[in-house]
Amino acid sequence: MDTDIPGSGHNQPPEPMPAERWAELVDNANVWAKNVPKINSAEQAGRCQAFVDQLRLETEAVEGAWDKEREPHDLALVALRAKYRPPLELLGIALDKMKALAKDWLDREKARLAHEAAERKRLAAEAEAEALRLRQEAARGGATVQAEAAARQAEQEAEAARALALKPVERPAIKGEFSAKAMSMRTYWSAVITDEKLALKHFAKHPAIREAALEAIVKLETAHARKVKDAAQAPPGVRFDKEERAV
């Protein structure tokens, strides 16, 4: 015996649906889900099909209303893009040019600062060598007081030069008079594949890599299965499943 389902027109042709008709249809679908675990007759199947038609029509109606209401906003967005794209494109080019100009100066300033740092290290090494030489002379038998004074002076100078050499290399920066913050060089690290085979072998057991690879395989072979429609053509480790769906 068929289970009675509250009406949504049943077998009658669908009528134009009110704006909130979708809520009534959703409620009716819940009644179907609760009371009809399985269709038991052709009549019940027909009523189900009629309800499916109404759901499809209401879906189209809601989508149409959505498109209609969205249309002026889409047109306004197109107009805004047309209005702002040219200046933004030109500003982007201008910004790229000025950033390139600033980067050239920052590169040269970085090289200058690095050269100065290297020079400080060189002077510190020379000062240490000179201090060591004078200390050795002052330590010899019969060395004069002046030799000891020279050795101490050289050691002080070597210590000062060493402190300068150990100072961190200053980062080059540009600070305009009206700028909120300085422009400087920043280091960005990134990875580049140099050997695909070695990289894939190294990460073969990495969970994230395996998950991404398996998702890609499913997507690729699903498209393949829909094309060939033949379970025998599934590649190793993959099965082509066939599922019948009501449309």
Steps between C-alpha positions, in 0.01 A plus 500: 500500500631839407583744776303823471720802441371855563440682180727704280263454208580128477426403140351837408708727273713735710351845549703821512665497837493784753821667605535278807373182338841341539454479879175306459667263255790441737254420780321257269831334413555445872159329521598272210827417673318414823206302361627339180822304552434316172266546201266201477281569197492667162242749632727600784791525258291733282422722796870505583581601141240777513659631818846480341365712211370759745834510682679552168259775397537676833878470479488664156264769636728581792804502275312729259406736782859496617627582152243777456578662834873461448501639144513872586780432745692306235451786254612750764805285571586491128469878488719540808763273350495700178535820700781398732699249296686755281627718787584196711691342210693823436568547871623141518745559215617826658544328835700217342729750329561699817554186707754381243676837522505483879616138495796593281611756758436259788705232323792738458464623857497140623820432306661814646407404856626145444829636364536726804433206733763293320746789525439528874576129538817539295618795713416309818709204384793729418471676836500165683804387307682826582402477867632143515829604336553788744405282797759244395764773469409641843530152653858457390773548752630855522189653342453867573214667681408661169463154344256397774303823453485441124376144554226616737394774260487251213290260706250774582476597135458135400217460752324808365541376141366158602190660655435693179546187290245310713226759457204368295494611139248781467197430281468756220181703515328797338295734718322783324418822678126428488516119504328308778765230496835434339548287189762230544621174350338188638605142447239252375573129495336263253552146373585401143487144367839411351445124459140378473589134550700561819240740639212259440698212648586701812140611563330179386396408857415851617127498606416833336671403174330159496158656565547761226626236256209266571248783457660589167488135389129470591419817307705393198369145486138602562522704182664200330226262621225730371673510164571130445203355700689174540603356838771290331693814404561611858876540570679299773379586848181665374146362456237649271159493672170536317207657685148544372343831597147628449496809277 
